[in-house]
Amino acid sequence: MRRPCLLLDWAEFYARAVRNRSAPAGIAPPCEDYDHAMNAWLILLAAGLLEIAWATGLRFTDGFARLVPTVVVLAIALLSFYLLAVAMRTIPMGTAYAVWSGIGATGVAILGILWFKEPASLVRLAFIAMIVAGIIGLKWSAGNH
């Protein structure tokens, strides 16, 4: 019995296929892709985490006046957008975008509280919790996507 595919299985398979120019269309890696949608959700999670990174990194660009932080932030943002677009191949656009922005908003708000000493009032934490509840609700409501 073949084991389930992981995102890395597919990445390694396609990298090898491109490198060797040997994989005909329709050939899959040596695992069972039992849940293609799960890979899309993992890709969307990675995109959301990268959104947290680039949005937090904006603070260090000094309004895009500092070259190195600006280049790093733009590279991370491009990768985040790319992964979002890849996830949208499987997950409905509205759901994917809402989850991506929710992960980013939640993460940036929490980092602001923890690292940048932004206020952590009970009301603010309650609204952050509502964003998380919305993300969970969108995931559940997406069905098989």
DSSP file (Angstrom, degrees, kcal/mol; ACC not computed):
  #  RESIDUE AA STRUCTURE BP1 BP2  ACC     N-H-->O    O-->H-N    N-H-->O    O-->H-N    TCO  KAPPA ALPHA  PHI   PSI    X-CA   Y-CA   Z-CA
    1    1 A M              0   0    0      0, 0.0     2,-0.2     0, 0.0    31,-0.0   0.000 360.0 360.0 360.0 134.1    0.0    0.0    0.0
    2    2 A R        -     0   0    0      1,-0.1    29,-0.1    29,-0.1     3,-0.1  -0.495 360.0-121.1 -79.5 149.5    1.3    3.4   -0.9
    3    3 A R        -     0   0    0     27,-0.4    29,-3.4    -2,-0.2    -1,-0.1  -0.448  38.4 -84.6 -85.1 163.0    1.7    6.1    1.7
    4    4 A P  B     -a   32   0A   0      0, 0.0     2,-0.2     0, 0.0    29,-0.2  -0.322  47.6-109.2 -65.7 149.1   -0.1    9.5    1.5
    5    5 A C        -     0   0    0     27,-2.0     2,-0.3    26,-0.1    30,-0.1  -0.540  29.1-157.2 -76.2 142.5    1.6   12.2   -0.5
    6    6 A L    >>  -     0   0    0     -2,-0.2     4,-1.6     1,-0.1     3,-0.6  -0.790  33.1-106.7-110.2 161.7    3.0   15.2    1.3
    7    7 A L  H 3> S+     0   0    0     -2,-0.3     4,-2.4     1,-0.3     5,-0.2   0.879 122.1  55.0 -55.1 -39.0    3.7   18.6   -0.2
    8    8 A L  H 3> S+     0   0    0      1,-0.2     4,-2.8     2,-0.2    -1,-0.3   0.836 101.0  58.8 -66.9 -31.6    7.4   17.8   -0.2
    9    9 A D  H <> S+     0   0    0     -3,-0.6     4,-2.5     2,-0.2    -1,-0.2   0.939 110.1  42.9 -59.8 -46.1    6.8   14.6   -2.2
   10   10 A W  H  X S+     0   0    0     -4,-1.6     4,-2.8     2,-0.2     5,-0.3   0.919 114.0  50.4 -67.4 -43.1    5.1   16.6   -5.0
   11   11 A A  H  X S+     0   0    0     -4,-2.4     4,-2.3     1,-0.2    -2,-0.2   0.929 114.0  45.0 -61.2 -44.9    7.8   19.3   -4.9
   12   12 A E  H  X S+     0   0    0     -4,-2.8     4,-2.5     2,-0.2     5,-0.2   0.910 113.2  51.3 -64.7 -42.3   10.6   16.8   -5.1
   13   13 A F  H  X S+     0   0    0     -4,-2.5     4,-2.4    -5,-0.2    -2,-0.2   0.938 113.8  42.7 -60.6 -48.5    8.8   14.8   -7.8
   14   14 A Y  H  X S+     0   0    0     -4,-2.8     4,-2.5     2,-0.2     5,-0.2   0.868 112.6  53.0 -70.7 -34.9    8.3   17.9  -10.0
   15   15 A A  H  X S+     0   0    0     -4,-2.3     4,-2.4    -5,-0.3    -1,-0.2   0.926 112.5  45.5 -63.0 -42.9   11.8   19.2   -9.4
   16   16 A R  H  X S+     0   0    0     -4,-2.5     4,-2.7     2,-0.2     5,-0.2   0.895 112.3  51.7 -65.9 -39.7   13.3   15.9  -10.4
   17   17 A A  H  X>S+     0   0    0     -4,-2.4     4,-1.6    -5,-0.2     5,-0.9   0.904 112.4  44.9 -65.1 -41.4   11.0   15.7  -13.5
   18   18 A V  H  <5S+     0   0    0     -4,-2.5    -2,-0.2     2,-0.2    -1,-0.2   0.923 114.7  48.9 -67.3 -43.5   12.0   19.2  -14.6
   19   19 A R  H  <5S+     0   0    0     -4,-2.4    -2,-0.2    -5,-0.2    -1,-0.2   0.911 123.3  31.3 -62.6 -43.4   15.6   18.5  -14.0
   20   20 A N  H  <5S-     0   0    0     -4,-2.7    -1,-0.2    -5,-0.2    -2,-0.2   0.572  93.8-139.8 -92.6 -10.5   15.6   15.2  -15.9
   21   21 A R  T  <5 +     0   0    0     -4,-1.6    -3,-0.2    -5,-0.2    -4,-0.1   0.902  69.8 115.7  51.1  44.7   12.9   16.2  -18.4
   22   22 A S      < +     0   0    0     -5,-0.9    -5,-0.1    -6,-0.2    -4,-0.1   0.504  31.5  99.2-123.5  -6.1   11.5   12.7  -17.9
   23   23 A A        -     0   0    0     -6,-0.4     3,-0.1    -9,-0.1    -1,-0.0  -0.752  57.7-150.4 -95.2 110.1    8.0   12.8  -16.4
   24   24 A P    >   -     0   0    0      0, 0.0     3,-1.6     0, 0.0    -2,-0.1  -0.344  38.7 -80.3 -68.8 158.0    5.2   12.4  -18.9
   25   25 A A  T 3  S+     0   0    0      1,-0.2     3,-0.1    -2,-0.0     0, 0.0  -0.277 115.8  28.1 -58.2 140.5    1.9   14.1  -18.1
   26   26 A G  T 3  S+     0   0    0      1,-0.3     2,-0.4    -3,-0.1    -1,-0.2   0.361  85.1 127.4  91.2  -5.8   -0.3   12.2  -15.7
   27   27 A I    <   -     0   0    0     -3,-1.6    -1,-0.3     1,-0.0    -4,-0.0  -0.698  42.4-159.5 -86.8 137.0    2.5   10.5  -13.8
   28   28 A A        -     0   0    0     -2,-0.4     4,-0.0     1,-0.1   -18,-0.0  -0.724  23.4 -93.5-113.7 162.1    2.4   10.9  -10.0
   29   29 A P        -     0   0    0      0, 0.0     2,-2.6     0, 0.0    -1,-0.1  -0.204  55.7 -85.8 -66.1 167.4    5.0   10.5   -7.3
   30   30 A P  S    S+     0   0    0      0, 0.0   -27,-0.4     0, 0.0     2,-0.3  -0.260 103.4  74.7 -77.3  57.1    5.3    7.2   -5.5
   31   31 A C  S    S-     0   0    0     -2,-2.6     2,-0.6   -29,-0.1   -26,-0.1  -0.949  87.8 -96.6-154.0 170.0    2.6    7.9   -3.0
   32   32 A E  B     -a    4   0A   0    -29,-3.4     2,-2.1    -2,-0.3   -27,-2.0  -0.835  21.8-148.2 -99.2 119.1   -1.1    8.1   -2.9
   33   33 A D        +     0   0    0     -2,-0.6     3,-0.5   -29,-0.2    -1,-0.1  -0.502  37.4 155.8 -83.5  73.0   -2.6   11.6   -3.3
   34   34 A Y  S    S+     0   0    0     -2,-2.1    -1,-0.2     1,-0.3     2,-0.2   0.710  70.5  28.8 -74.4 -20.0   -5.5   10.8   -1.2
   35   35 A D    >>  +     0   0    0     -3,-0.2     4,-1.1   -30,-0.1     3,-0.8  -0.564  58.1 166.0-145.3  75.6   -6.2   14.4   -0.2
   36   36 A H  H 3> S+     0   0    0     -3,-0.5     4,-1.5     1,-0.3     3,-0.2   0.848  81.4  61.0 -57.9 -34.9   -5.1   17.0   -2.8
   37   37 A A  H 3> S+     0   0    0      1,-0.2     4,-2.2     2,-0.2    -1,-0.3   0.848  96.0  59.8 -63.4 -33.9   -7.1   19.6   -0.9
   38   38 A M  H <> S+     0   0    0     -3,-0.8     4,-2.3     1,-0.2    -1,-0.2   0.912 103.0  51.8 -62.3 -40.5   -5.0   19.1    2.2
   39   39 A N  H  X S+     0   0    0     -4,-1.1     4,-2.5    -3,-0.2    -1,-0.2   0.903 108.1  52.2 -60.6 -40.1   -1.9   20.1    0.2
   40   40 A A  H  X S+     0   0    0     -4,-1.5     4,-2.4     1,-0.2    -2,-0.2   0.900 109.5  49.1 -62.8 -40.4   -3.7   23.3   -0.9
   41   41 A W  H  X S+     0   0    0     -4,-2.2     4,-2.3     2,-0.2    -1,-0.2   0.875 110.7  50.1 -67.7 -36.3   -4.6   24.1    2.7
   42   42 A L  H  X S+     0   0    0     -4,-2.3     4,-2.3     2,-0.2    -2,-0.2   0.896 110.9  49.5 -66.9 -38.9   -1.0   23.6    3.7
   43   43 A I  H  X S+     0   0    0     -4,-2.5     4,-2.4     2,-0.2    -2,-0.2   0.912 110.9  50.1 -63.7 -42.0    0.2   25.8    0.9
   44   44 A L  H  X S+     0   0    0     -4,-2.4     4,-2.5     2,-0.2    -2,-0.2   0.892 108.7  52.1 -64.1 -39.3   -2.4   28.4    2.0
   45   45 A L  H  X S+     0   0    0     -4,-2.3     4,-2.5     2,-0.2    -2,-0.2   0.929 109.9  48.8 -60.8 -45.0   -1.1   28.2    5.6
   46   46 A A  H  X S+     0   0    0     -4,-2.3     4,-2.3     1,-0.2    -2,-0.2   0.908 110.5  51.2 -61.4 -41.5    2.5   28.8    4.3
   47   47 A A  H  X S+     0   0    0     -4,-2.4     4,-1.8     1,-0.2    -1,-0.2   0.907 110.5  49.2 -61.4 -41.4    1.3   31.8    2.3
   48   48 A G  H  X S+     0   0    0     -4,-2.5     4,-1.8     2,-0.2    -2,-0.2   0.892 109.7  50.4 -65.6 -40.1   -0.4   33.2    5.4
   49   49 A L  H  X S+     0   0    0     -4,-2.5     4,-1.8     1,-0.2    -1,-0.2   0.886 110.2  50.7 -65.4 -37.9    2.7   32.7    7.5
   50   50 A L  H  X S+     0   0    0     -4,-2.3     4,-2.8     2,-0.2     5,-0.2   0.841 105.2  57.3 -67.5 -31.7    4.7   34.5    4.9
   51   51 A E  H  X S+     0   0    0     -4,-1.8     4,-2.6     2,-0.2     5,-0.3   0.909 104.9  51.2 -63.4 -40.1    2.1   37.3    4.9
   52   52 A I  H  X S+     0   0    0     -4,-1.8     4,-2.3     1,-0.2     5,-0.2   0.928 111.0  49.8 -59.2 -44.1    2.8   37.7    8.6
   53   53 A A  H  X S+     0   0    0     -4,-1.8     4,-2.4     1,-0.2    -2,-0.2   0.939 114.8  40.7 -62.8 -48.8    6.6   37.9    7.8
   54   54 A W  H  X S+     0   0    0     -4,-2.8     4,-1.2     2,-0.2    -1,-0.2   0.886 115.2  50.8 -72.6 -34.8    6.3   40.5    5.1
   55   55 A A  H  < S+     0   0    0     -4,-2.6     4,-0.4    -5,-0.2     3,-0.2   0.907 114.7  43.9 -67.2 -39.3    3.7   42.6    6.9
   56   56 A T  H >< S+     0   0    0     -4,-2.3     3,-1.3    -5,-0.3     4,-0.3   0.886 109.1  58.7 -68.5 -38.1    5.8   42.7   10.0
   57   57 A G  H >< S+     0   0    0     -4,-2.4     3,-1.7     1,-0.3     4,-0.4   0.755  87.7  74.9 -63.1 -25.1    8.9   43.4    7.9
   58   58 A L  G ><>S+     0   0    0     -4,-1.2     3,-1.3     1,-0.3     5,-0.5   0.839  85.9  65.0 -56.2 -31.5    7.3   46.5    6.5
   59   59 A R  G < 5S+     0   0    0     -3,-1.3     3,-0.4    -4,-0.4    -1,-0.3   0.797 102.1  48.4 -60.7 -28.2    8.1   48.1    9.9
   60   60 A F  G < 5S+     0   0    0     -3,-1.7    -1,-0.3    -4,-0.3    -2,-0.2   0.456  93.4  74.6 -94.9  -1.6   11.8   47.7    9.2
   61   61 A T  T <>>S-     0   0    0     -3,-1.3     5,-2.3    -4,-0.4     4,-1.2   0.626  90.9-136.1 -85.2 -12.2   11.8   49.2    5.7
   62   62 A D  T >45S-     0   0    0     -4,-0.4     3,-0.6    -3,-0.4    -3,-0.1   0.945  78.8 -40.6  55.0  51.3   11.4   52.8    6.9
   63   63 A G  T 34<S-     0   0    0     -5,-0.5    -1,-0.2     1,-0.2    -4,-0.1   0.855 111.1 -58.0  67.6  35.4    8.8   53.5    4.3
   64   64 A F  T 345S+     0   0    0     -6,-0.3    -1,-0.2     2,-0.1    -2,-0.2   0.687 113.3 118.3  65.3  22.2   10.8   51.6    1.6
   65   65 A A  T <<5 +     0   0    0     -4,-1.2     2,-0.6    -3,-0.6    -3,-0.2   0.693  56.7  73.3 -88.2 -20.6   13.8   53.9    2.2
   66   66 A R  S  ><S-     0   0    0     -5,-2.3     4,-1.8     1,-0.2     5,-0.2  -0.865  72.5-154.4 -98.7 119.9   16.1   51.1    3.5
   67   67 A L  H  > S+     0   0    0     -2,-0.6     4,-2.7     2,-0.2     5,-0.2   0.926  84.3  46.7 -63.2 -54.1   17.2   48.9    0.5
   68   68 A V  H  > S+     0   0    0      1,-0.2     4,-2.4     2,-0.2     5,-0.2   0.943 115.5  43.8 -62.4 -51.1   18.0   45.5    2.1
   69   69 A P  H  > S+     0   0    0      0, 0.0     4,-2.7     0, 0.0    -1,-0.2   0.890 114.2  53.2 -60.7 -35.5   14.8   45.2    4.3
   70   70 A T  H  X S+     0   0    0     -4,-1.8     4,-2.6     2,-0.2    -2,-0.2   0.930 109.8  46.3 -63.8 -45.5   12.7   46.5    1.3
   71   71 A V  H  X S+     0   0    0     -4,-2.7     4,-2.3     2,-0.2    -1,-0.2   0.911 114.1  48.7 -63.9 -42.4   14.1   43.8   -1.0
   72   72 A V  H  X S+     0   0    0     -4,-2.4     4,-2.5    -5,-0.2     5,-0.2   0.935 112.6  47.7 -63.3 -46.3   13.6   41.1    1.6
   73   73 A V  H  X S+     0   0    0     -4,-2.7     4,-2.6    -5,-0.2    -2,-0.2   0.918 112.6  48.7 -61.8 -44.2   10.0   42.2    2.3
   74   74 A L  H  X S+     0   0    0     -4,-2.6     4,-2.4     2,-0.2    -1,-0.2   0.887 111.4  49.8 -64.6 -38.8    9.2   42.4   -1.5
   75   75 A A  H  X S+     0   0    0     -4,-2.3     4,-2.1     2,-0.2    -2,-0.2   0.925 113.2  45.8 -65.2 -44.0   10.7   38.9   -2.1
   76   76 A I  H  X S+     0   0    0     -4,-2.5     4,-2.4     2,-0.2    -2,-0.2   0.899 112.5  51.5 -65.4 -40.1    8.7   37.4    0.8
   77   77 A A  H  X S+     0   0    0     -4,-2.6     4,-2.7    -5,-0.2     5,-0.2   0.917 108.9  50.2 -63.6 -43.1    5.5   39.2   -0.3
   78   78 A L  H  X S+     0   0    0     -4,-2.4     4,-2.5     1,-0.2    -1,-0.2   0.916 111.5  48.1 -61.7 -42.6    5.9   37.8   -3.9
   79   79 A L  H  X S+     0   0    0     -4,-2.1     4,-2.5     2,-0.2    -1,-0.2   0.897 111.1  51.4 -64.4 -39.4    6.4   34.3   -2.5
   80   80 A S  H  X S+     0   0    0     -4,-2.4     4,-2.2     2,-0.2    -2,-0.2   0.927 111.8  46.3 -62.6 -45.6    3.3   34.7   -0.3
   81   81 A F  H  X S+     0   0    0     -4,-2.7     4,-2.4     2,-0.2    -2,-0.2   0.890 111.6  52.4 -64.2 -39.3    1.2   35.9   -3.3
   82   82 A Y  H  X S+     0   0    0     -4,-2.5     4,-2.3    -5,-0.2    -2,-0.2   0.944 110.4  46.5 -62.1 -47.9    2.5   33.1   -5.4
   83   83 A L  H  X S+     0   0    0     -4,-2.5     4,-2.5     1,-0.2    -1,-0.2   0.872 110.5  53.9 -64.2 -36.2    1.5   30.5   -2.8
   84   84 A L  H  X S+     0   0    0     -4,-2.2     4,-1.8     2,-0.2    -1,-0.2   0.931 109.2  48.6 -60.7 -45.1   -1.9   32.1   -2.4
   85   85 A A  H  < S+     0   0    0     -4,-2.4     4,-0.3     1,-0.2    -2,-0.2   0.887 110.7  50.5 -63.4 -38.9   -2.4   31.8   -6.2
   86   86 A V  H >< S+     0   0    0     -4,-2.3     3,-1.5     1,-0.2     4,-0.3   0.925 109.5  50.5 -64.5 -43.9   -1.3   28.1   -6.1
   87   87 A A  H >X S+     0   0    0     -4,-2.5     4,-2.8     1,-0.3     3,-1.6   0.843 100.8  64.6 -62.7 -32.4   -3.8   27.4   -3.3
   88   88 A M  T 3< S+     0   0    0     -4,-1.8    -1,-0.3     1,-0.3    -2,-0.2   0.595  83.8  75.3 -70.3  -9.3   -6.5   29.1   -5.2
   89   89 A R  T <4 S+     0   0    0     -3,-1.5    -1,-0.3    -4,-0.3    -2,-0.2   0.805 117.5  15.3 -66.9 -26.9   -6.3   26.4   -7.9
   90   90 A T  T <4 S+     0   0    0     -3,-1.6    -2,-0.2    -4,-0.3    -3,-0.1   0.754 119.7  64.4-113.5 -43.9   -8.1   24.1   -5.4
   91   91 A I  S  < S-     0   0    0     -4,-2.8    -1,-0.1     1,-0.1     5,-0.0  -0.671  96.0 -97.9 -88.6 137.7   -9.6   26.3   -2.7
   92   92 A P     >  -     0   0    0      0, 0.0     4,-3.0     0, 0.0     5,-0.2  -0.236  34.0-119.3 -54.6 142.6  -12.4   28.8   -3.8
   93   93 A M  H  > S+     0   0    0      1,-0.2     4,-2.9     2,-0.2     5,-0.3   0.893 109.7  47.7 -53.9 -50.4  -11.0   32.3   -4.3
   94   94 A G  H  > S+     0   0    0      1,-0.2     4,-2.1     2,-0.2    -1,-0.2   0.898 115.3  45.5 -61.7 -41.2  -13.1   34.0   -1.7
   95   95 A T  H  > S+     0   0    0      2,-0.2     4,-2.6     1,-0.2     5,-0.2   0.940 114.0  48.4 -66.3 -48.1  -12.3   31.4    1.0
   96   96 A A  H  X S+     0   0    0     -4,-3.0     4,-2.7     1,-0.2    -2,-0.2   0.927 114.0  45.6 -60.7 -46.3   -8.6   31.3    0.2
   97   97 A Y  H  X S+     0   0    0     -4,-2.9     4,-2.8    -5,-0.2     5,-0.3   0.918 113.6  48.9 -66.1 -42.1   -8.2   35.1    0.2
   98   98 A A  H  X S+     0   0    0     -4,-2.1     4,-2.2    -5,-0.3    -1,-0.2   0.913 114.3  45.3 -64.0 -42.1  -10.2   35.5    3.4
   99   99 A V  H  X S+     0   0    0     -4,-2.6     4,-2.8     2,-0.2     5,-0.2   0.928 113.6  50.5 -66.4 -44.4   -8.2   32.8    5.2
  100  100 A W  H  X S+     0   0    0     -4,-2.7     4,-2.2    -5,-0.2    -2,-0.2   0.939 114.8  42.2 -58.3 -49.8   -4.9   34.2    3.9
  101  101 A S  H  X S+     0   0    0     -4,-2.8     4,-3.0     1,-0.2    -1,-0.2   0.854 113.5  53.8 -69.1 -32.3   -5.7   37.7    5.1
  102  102 A G  H  X S+     0   0    0     -4,-2.2     4,-2.6    -5,-0.3     5,-0.3   0.910 108.5  48.5 -66.7 -41.9   -7.1   36.4    8.4
  103  103 A I  H  X S+     0   0    0     -4,-2.8     4,-2.7     2,-0.2     5,-0.2   0.936 115.3  46.0 -60.6 -45.3   -3.9   34.4    9.1
  104  104 A G  H  X S+     0   0    0     -4,-2.2     4,-2.8    -5,-0.2     5,-0.3   0.935 113.6  46.9 -63.5 -47.4   -1.9   37.5    8.3
  105  105 A A  H  X S+     0   0    0     -4,-3.0     4,-2.2     2,-0.2    -2,-0.2   0.919 115.6  45.7 -62.6 -44.0   -4.1   39.9   10.3
  106  106 A T  H  X S+     0   0    0     -4,-2.6     4,-2.5    -5,-0.2     5,-0.2   0.942 115.1  46.8 -63.8 -47.9   -4.1   37.6   13.3
  107  107 A G  H  X S+     0   0    0     -4,-2.7     4,-2.8    -5,-0.3     5,-0.2   0.912 113.4  47.2 -62.4 -43.9   -0.4   36.9   13.2
  108  108 A V  H  X S+     0   0    0     -4,-2.8     4,-2.5    -5,-0.2    -1,-0.2   0.896 112.2  50.7 -66.6 -39.5    0.6   40.5   12.8
  109  109 A A  H  X S+     0   0    0     -4,-2.2     4,-1.7    -5,-0.3    -2,-0.2   0.915 112.8  46.0 -63.3 -42.2   -1.7   41.6   15.6
  110  110 A I  H  X S+     0   0    0     -4,-2.5     4,-2.8     2,-0.2     5,-0.2   0.922 113.2  48.7 -67.9 -43.4   -0.3   39.0   17.9
  111  111 A L  H  X>S+     0   0    0     -4,-2.8     4,-3.2     1,-0.2     5,-1.0   0.886 108.3  55.5 -62.8 -36.7    3.3   39.9   17.0
  112  112 A G  H  X5S+     0   0    0     -4,-2.5     6,-2.4    -5,-0.2     4,-0.6   0.898 111.7  43.4 -60.3 -40.0    2.5   43.5   17.6
  113  113 A I  H  <5S+     0   0    0     -4,-1.7     4,-0.4     4,-0.2    -2,-0.2   0.927 122.0  37.9 -69.7 -45.9    1.4   42.7   21.1
  114  114 A L  H  <5S+     0   0    0     -4,-2.8    -2,-0.2     2,-0.1    -3,-0.2   0.912 131.3  21.0 -76.6 -43.6    4.3   40.3   21.9
  115  115 A W  H  <5S+     0   0    0     -4,-3.2    -3,-0.2    -5,-0.2    -2,-0.1   0.796 129.1  38.1 -98.8 -31.8    7.2   42.1   20.2
  116  116 A F  S  <<S-     0   0    0     -5,-1.0    -3,-0.2    -4,-0.6    -4,-0.1   0.258  99.7-120.0-111.4  12.4    6.2   45.7   19.7
  117  117 A K        +     0   0    0     -4,-0.4    -4,-0.2    -6,-0.2    -3,-0.1   0.810  50.3 166.4  56.5  36.7    4.4   46.2   23.0
  118  118 A E        -     0   0    0     -6,-2.4    -1,-0.2     1,-0.1    -2,-0.0  -0.460  49.8 -77.8 -74.7 156.8    1.1   47.2   21.3
  119  119 A P        -     0   0    0      0, 0.0    -1,-0.1     0, 0.0    -6,-0.1  -0.236  36.9-162.4 -61.7 143.0   -2.0   47.2   23.6
  120  120 A A        +     0   0    0     -3,-0.1    -2,-0.0    -7,-0.1   -10,-0.0  -0.439  24.5 167.7-121.1  55.5   -3.4   43.8   24.6
  121  121 A S     >  -     0   0    0      1,-0.1     4,-2.5    -2,-0.0     5,-0.2  -0.252  48.4-113.7 -69.0 159.7   -6.8   44.8   25.8
  122  122 A L  H  > S+     0   0    0      1,-0.2     4,-2.1     2,-0.2     5,-0.1   0.880 118.0  52.6 -60.2 -39.3   -9.5   42.2   26.4
  123  123 A V  H  > S+     0   0    0      2,-0.2     4,-2.1     1,-0.2    -1,-0.2   0.922 109.2  48.9 -64.3 -44.0  -11.6   43.7   23.6
  124  124 A R  H  > S+     0   0    0      1,-0.2     4,-2.2     2,-0.2    -2,-0.2   0.930 112.1  48.1 -62.1 -45.9   -8.7   43.5   21.1
  125  125 A L  H  X S+     0   0    0     -4,-2.5     4,-2.3     1,-0.2    -1,-0.2   0.861 109.1  54.6 -63.1 -35.7   -8.0   39.9   22.1
  126  126 A A  H  X S+     0   0    0     -4,-2.1     4,-1.6    -5,-0.2    -1,-0.2   0.906 108.9  47.4 -64.8 -40.9  -11.7   39.1   21.7
  127  127 A F  H  X S+     0   0    0     -4,-2.1     4,-1.8     2,-0.2    -2,-0.2   0.868 109.8  52.6 -70.1 -35.1  -11.7   40.5   18.1
  128  128 A I  H  X S+     0   0    0     -4,-2.2     4,-2.1     1,-0.2    -1,-0.2   0.917 108.3  52.0 -62.2 -41.8   -8.5   38.6   17.3
  129  129 A A  H  X S+     0   0    0     -4,-2.3     4,-2.4     1,-0.2    -2,-0.2   0.854 105.9  54.7 -62.2 -34.5  -10.3   35.4   18.5
  130  130 A M  H  X S+     0   0    0     -4,-1.6     4,-2.2     2,-0.2    -1,-0.2   0.872 106.0  51.7 -67.5 -35.9  -13.2   36.3   16.2
  131  131 A I  H  X S+     0   0    0     -4,-1.8     4,-2.3     2,-0.2    -2,-0.2   0.936 110.5  48.5 -63.4 -44.7  -10.9   36.4   13.2
  132  132 A V  H  X S+     0   0    0     -4,-2.1     4,-2.4     1,-0.2    -2,-0.2   0.912 110.4  51.3 -61.1 -42.6   -9.5   33.0   14.2
  133  133 A A  H  X S+     0   0    0     -4,-2.4     4,-2.6     1,-0.2    -1,-0.2   0.888 109.2  51.4 -61.8 -38.6  -13.1   31.7   14.5
  134  134 A G  H  X S+     0   0    0     -4,-2.2     4,-2.4     2,-0.2    -2,-0.2   0.897 108.4  50.6 -64.5 -40.9  -13.8   33.1   11.1
  135  135 A I  H  X S+     0   0    0     -4,-2.3     4,-2.2     2,-0.2    -2,-0.2   0.934 112.6  46.6 -61.6 -46.1  -10.8   31.3    9.6
  136  136 A I  H  X S+     0   0    0     -4,-2.4     4,-2.5     1,-0.2    -2,-0.2   0.914 112.1  51.2 -62.8 -43.2  -11.9   28.0   11.2
  137  137 A G  H  X S+     0   0    0     -4,-2.6     4,-2.4     1,-0.2    -1,-0.2   0.891 109.3  50.0 -62.4 -40.0  -15.4   28.5    9.9
  138  138 A L  H  X S+     0   0    0     -4,-2.4     4,-0.9     2,-0.2    -1,-0.2   0.897 110.2  50.7 -65.9 -39.3  -14.3   29.2    6.4
  139  139 A K  H >< S+     0   0    0     -4,-2.2     3,-0.6     1,-0.2     4,-0.2   0.938 113.6  44.7 -62.7 -46.1  -12.2   26.0    6.4
  140  140 A W  H >< S+     0   0    0     -4,-2.5     3,-1.0     1,-0.2    -2,-0.2   0.883 112.9  50.9 -65.4 -38.1  -15.1   23.9    7.7
  141  141 A S  H 3< S+     0   0    0     -4,-2.4    -1,-0.2     1,-0.2    -2,-0.2   0.621  91.1  78.3 -77.7 -11.0  -17.5   25.5    5.2
  142  142 A A  T X< S-     0   0    0     -4,-0.9     3,-1.6    -3,-0.6    -1,-0.2   0.600  80.9-162.3 -74.1  -9.2  -15.2   24.9    2.2
  143  143 A G  T <   -     0   0    0     -3,-1.0    -1,-0.2     1,-0.3    -2,-0.0  -0.446  66.7  -6.2  66.9-130.4  -16.3   21.2    2.1
  144  144 A N  T 3         0   0    0      1,-0.2    -1,-0.3    -2,-0.2  -107,-0.2   0.464 360.0 360.0 -79.4  -0.9  -13.9   19.1    0.2
  145  145 A H    <         0   0    0     -3,-1.6    -1,-0.2    -6,-0.1    -2,-0.2   0.484 360.0 360.0 -81.2 360.0  -11.8   22.0   -1.0
